[in-house]
Amino acid sequence: MITVQQKFEKKPVAIVAGGAGCLGSFLCEALILNGCRVICLDKLSVGRKENLQKIFSSPDFSFFKHDLAKPFAFQDDVAFIFNLAVFPQSSQNLLGLAGRTGAKYLEVRGLGDRQAMAFGQVNARVVYVRDVYGPRMNLDRQSLTVSLFKAAIFGFPLKLPGDGLVKVYPTFVADVIYGITKAMFGAGTDGQQLALFERQGVSALTLAKKLQAKSSRELKIERQSGAKKLTDDLFSNQLKFSAEWHSQTLLDEGIERTLKFFAGRKRAALPPEQEASLLTSLPPVVGQPRRSGPLVFLALAVLIFLAPFLFLMTDFFWGGYHLQKSQQAVLDLDLKTAKRSAQKSTKSFVRLQKGLGYFAPFFELLGQRKIYQQGNQIISLAKISTDGLAHLGEVGETMEDLAGFVLKDEAGDLAALTSQMAADFDYSYRQFSLVQAELEKTQTTVWLARFGRWQQQLPAIRQLLGDAKALVLTLPELTGGRQKKTYLVLLQNNHELRPTGGFIGSFALVTFDRGRLVDFEVQDVYNADGQLKGHVEPPAALKKYLGEANWWLRDSNWDPDFPTSAQRAAWFLQKETGRSVNGVLASNLFLAQQLLTAAGEIQLPDFDEKITAANLFDRAEYYAEVGFFP
């Protein structure tokens, strides 16, 4: 048993049990920055003393190597107890201390820690964390997220279980620290169980691809087909997800900072005073210019004074430019461009927010604190937007896997792929909803004026995401997940007008079974019409203006209401060929032109022709006239 008796005047005392680990060391730093005196207790079986080297010389910090299973007595007032080393004996000892001193108590647990909350009269709360990562993270911890980071740091293959679609919940350490301090110091958390991770998560494949993109090494992604499939933990559904806490660090940014930290550790350990703080960072030091004359000195002084403002304005411009470009790309369904532009925008806004923070005292001095706060808020909302936009890029990658499964008979799980896409759409939708709600409460300022178009586009993007999620969730049913489905696709030539978009020159029968395309058959409409037995009286207008005595499949789209024409086309197909279908779609040359614009030109060996978006209509009209093209 150890006894500590010190007189700490004015500043509240906080005990951090298990404070030498990644999470604990940053928590100690944050508490000192927030005006606390910190006593750190750690057995150092997992934690590392070097994690605390930045604050060892602080007069507000004390460290004791101590086994928390043994009693700990403190004879002065304790205001806060943070228990990061949760096991029964440590919790019992620290709760006893909280009961004796009246301290507020907080436990940090992983989802595997399922002890019942029995805190008696102690003012206590529990926060649950998942997949915490960042500088100083323990690379020996057993979890899929840690193993992927460890592989990226040391250049090993990124190994994924099964199809890699299992969920992980990477949460940057700084965001967890913010949540812990908010839970302890905020009101209304007594007796609460709070989740400090995003409910949605990301797939392990998404995390691996982001690590691959951010690493300076050539990393391979390996899927272990024989690996045990991990399942998500349903216990998280019982937790309270606070609307006031969200992860603020984008996954790309957090990965970059983590890899940079460990790359620096491998080169050389920086002395404490040179290591950049995770929580606060200092502006770059500008060297003193040589005095070669008053004018030169004055010019350099002016340049040095203006340079930070010029850099801020540059980031302000490019951040807004790439944000709007990314949003427009989403509306154009160009998800790869949306992701690239969002990542560029994020980098600009991260630099802008950090740079703006250096000028906070300047705004205070001029009495313009409100302008600074508004700017910081708008930049934070812009970062949330770019996070949602970048996340849509992951949808594009999942779509490629889905297309490979459906169209190319590649390995995969249809339900898992569509669920992943729906979850990604939902995540981005929630991010944009949060931004839109905050913007509607924000007064128009010079900051917001720069992003006026961004604000206007949000409702359209949210509507698009909602529709996309609904469509994705129906894909297993549409592609014959439970029973075989066949669809009639009407191929319409819009050079010959008809109410639904063009004359039906040919049609395709597309069949899906268990999520895979099993048959794609194209037929000339006249071959089908030649099999019709009997007479079908055409509409009066068709008979009058086109002189048709009979009604056929080729003229079935006479009604401008497409559902009506679609039902009529399915009826004619069944009467003419005996084939029944589960649905009807229509396509024309405009769609083909858009596909060519996106995919590029194609070569048709049978016609010795190169078809592009520019010449599609001319060549289609030519072959229509000679009888080769619908």
Sequence and secondary structure as in RCSB ss.txt:
>XXXX:A:sequence
MITVQQKFEKKPVAIVAGGAGCLGSFLCEALILNGCRVICLDKLSVGRKENLQKIFSSPDFSFFKHDLAKPFAFQ
DDVAFIFNLAVFPQSSQNLLGLAGRTGAKYLEVRGLGDRQAMAFGQVNARVVYVRDVYGPRMNLDRQSLTVSLFK
AAIFGFPLKLPGDGLVKVYPTFVADVIYGITKAMFGAGTDGQQLALFERQGVSALTLAKKLQAKSSRELKIERQS
GAKKLTDDLFSNQLKFSAEWHSQTLLDEGIERTLKFFAGRKRAALPPEQEASLLTSLPPVVGQPRRSGPLVFLAL
AVLIFLAPFLFLMTDFFWGGYHLQKSQQAVLDLDLKTAKRSAQKSTKSFVRLQKGLGYFAPFFELLGQRKIYQQG
NQIISLAKISTDGLAHLGEVGETMEDLAGFVLKDEAGDLAALTSQMAADFDYSYRQFSLVQAELEKTQTTVWLAR
FGRWQQQLPAIRQLLGDAKALVLTLPELTGGRQKKTYLVLLQNNHELRPTGGFIGSFALVTFDRGRLVDFEVQDV
YNADGQLKGHVEPPAALKKYLGEANWWLRDSNWDPDFPTSAQRAAWFLQKETGRSVNGVLASNLFLAQQLLTAAG
EIQLPDFDEKITAANLFDRAEYYAEVGFFP
>XXXX:A:secstr
 EEE     SS EEEEETTTSHHHHHHHHHHHHTT EEEEEE  SSS GGGGTTTTT TTEEEEE  TTS EEE 
S   EEEE S  HHHHHHHHHHHHHHT EEEEEEETT       TTS EEEEEE SEESTT  TTS SHHHHHHH
HHHHT  EEEETTS  EE  EEHHHHHHHHHHHHHSSS TT EEE S SS EEHHHHHHHHHHH SS   EEEET
TS      GGGGGSB  TT    S HHHHHHHHHHHHHHHHH    GGGS  SS            S HHHHHHH
HHHHHHHHHHHHHHHHHHHHHHHHHHHHHHHTT HHHHHHHHHHHHHHHHHHHHHHHHTHHHHHHTT HHHHHHH
HHHHHHHHHHHHHHHHHHHHHHHHHHHHHHHHH  S  HHHHHHHHHHHHHHHHHHHHHHHHHHHTS   HHHHH
THHHHHHHHHHHHHHHHHHHHHHHHHHHTTSSS EEEEEEEEETTS  TTSSEEEEEEEEEEETTEEEEEEEEEH
HHHHTT  S     HHHHHHH  SS  GGG TTSSSHHHHHHHHHHHHHHHH    SEEEEEEHHHHHHHHHHH 
 EEETTTTEEE TTTHHHHHHHHHHHTS  
